[in-house]
């Protein structure tokens, strides 16, 4: 393996890890600071949903830390234990972000629709990619190797499409929190910090995937 490929490989491993450490540190910091409006993540999510005509969307507690998500198939928001119950800046930011996705779903946000449409193909393709790559290597089938690299690239495309979905949900979250007076104005910079840190994990994922595609191209273009 060439030195440049080793550097790319290490960077692809390190960047997501660093981003995850940053988001955990930011989340932990603002999970210790109270939302001065005295509202829990659940209460904020419920108020935002109801104000946006989404009374039919359920809010459920889910296991894990930072496991919060919106499921468009179940039409439900899932909040982790601390986010669901605690009345903190982090809880407000994360709960509002997930409701942002529910609002996108209602509005048929373009990038969310595209992401949902290609997800089945991406899911299957990325699972098969490295298996196809191994078969291509064993039988020295260069065309098959390039198919595998293209499938890895499909995962990168999915992550690129995810970026505007996540950024828009965060923008919606900040706007709704302010408009509905669900956090004190002095808490808004903290909300922005939590959402920005979370967004960096998606950016890191894109960079890591792009580096992996580049590394594979470098390796097999020499062959």
N, C-alpha and C positions, 0 to 999 in steps of 0.2 A: 504493500500500500504506500502511495506517495505521501510525503509530509503534508502537503496541502489537504489531502483527503482526510488525514488524521485530525488536522486542525478543524476541518469542517464537521467531522463526526463528533468531536468533543464539544464544539460550540452548539451543535444540534441537541446534545444531551444537556448541556449546562443552562442554556437560555430559558427553557421552560421551568427548570428547577428554581432558578433565581427569581423568576416572575412569581412562582407559587409561594416562595418564602416572603416576597414583598407583600403579596395580597394577604397572606396569613398574618403578617405583622401589622398591616394597616387595619385589617378586620379586628384583630385583638385589641389594638389601641382604641378604636372608636366603639368597641363593644363594652368598654369600661366607662364610656361617657354617655350620660343620660340624654334622651330626647326631652327637651324641656316642656314639650307639649304633653308628656306623660302617656304616650300611646305605644302599645306593643306593635310588633311587626304584623301580627294578625289583624289588629284593629285598623292599622294603616291600609293594609291590603283590602280589607273589607270595605272601608270607606271609599277608596279609589275605584274599586270595582263597581260599587253601587252608583257612584256619581257618574260613571261612564256607561251606565245602562247594562252592566254585566252582573246583575243580581243572581243569575243562574250559575255563575262560576263558583265552584266550591273551593274552599281553602282547607287543606289537610296538613297535618304534621308528618314529617318524614324523618327517617333515621339518618344519622351521619352529620358531619360538620361541613358547612357550605355545600350541602347537597340540594339546595333550593333550586326549583325549576318550575316552568310552566309546561303542562302537557296538553298540546292542542287536540289530541285524540280524545282524552278524557274530559277536556274543557275544565281543567282544575289547576289551581296553583298549589304547589307543595313547598312548605317552609320547614327548615330544620328546627330542632327543638329551641335553640337559643333565639333564633330569629323570630319564631312564632310567639314566644312568651316574653322576651325581654323588651324593655322600653328604652332602647339605646339608639345612637346615631347609626351604627352598623345595621341594626335590625330594620330601621326605617329605610335605609338606602337599598338593602337587598330585597326587602318585601316589595318596595315600590318598583324596582327593576323587573321583578318577575311579573308584576301586574302590567308593566309596560309591554311585555310580550303578549299578554292577553288582549291588550288594546290593539296591538299590531294585528293579531288574529282577527279581531272584529273588523278592522279596517282593511283586511286583505292586503297587508303591507307586501309590496312586490318582492322584496328579497326574501321575506319569510316564505312566500309561496314558491319561489324558485328553489329555495333550500329544501322545502318539504318534498318537492317534485323529484329532485335528484337524489335525495337521501337513500332510497332503496338500492339504487345503482352504485352509489358510493360505498355503502355498507358492504355489499357483496364484493365489489371490485377491490377494495383495500384489504379485505380478508384473503382474497385469492392472490394478491399481488406477489407476495414473497414466496408463496408456493410455486407460482408460475416462474418466478425468477430462478428458483432452485432447479426446477425441471429444465429450464433453458440452459443453465450452467452445466448440468449433468450431461445433456445431450448436445452441448455446444450449438444451440439454436439461437443465434443472435436476434432474429426477428421476435422470438418469444420473449427474450430479455427486454427488448424495447417495448413490447406490450406490457410487461410487468412494470416498467418505469412509468409508462403512460397511466397505468392504474394508480400508482403512487401519486402521480400528478393530479389525478382526479380528486384524491383526498385533499390536496392543496387547494384546488378550485373550490371545494366545499367550504374549507376554512376561510377563504377569501370572501365568499358570499356571506358567511356567518358574521364577519366584521361589521358591516352596516346594520345588520339585525341587532347586534349587541349594542352598538353605539347609539342607535335610534332608541332602543329600550331605555338606556341610561338617560338620554336627553328627555324622553317622556317622563321618566321617574322624577327628575329634578323639577321639571315644569309642573307636574301634578302636585308634588309635595308643597311647592310654593303657592300654587294657585288655590289649593284646598286648605292651606294653612295647617298642614299636618306636622310640620317641624318649625321650630323657632328660627327666625332669620340668622341668628348667631350659629345655628347648627348646620346651615347649608354648606359652608366650606368643608366641614367634616363629611357630609354626604357626598360631596363632589370627590373628595379624596378616596373614599371607599369605592365609588363607582369607577374612578380612574384606575385604581389598582386592579380591580377585577377585569377591566378592559385590557390591561397590559398582558394578562394571561392568554387572551385570544391573539393578540399581536405576536406574543412569543411563540404561540403554536404555529402561526403562519410562517414566521421566520425559520423555525425549526424544520417544518415540512419542506420549505423551499430549499434549505441547506441539504436536506436528505436527497431531494430530487437532483440537485446539482452534484452531490457526491456520487450518486449512482451513474449519472451521465459521464462524469469524469472517469470513473472506473471502467465503464464498458465502451466508451468511445475509443479508448486506447486499444481495445481488443478487436 
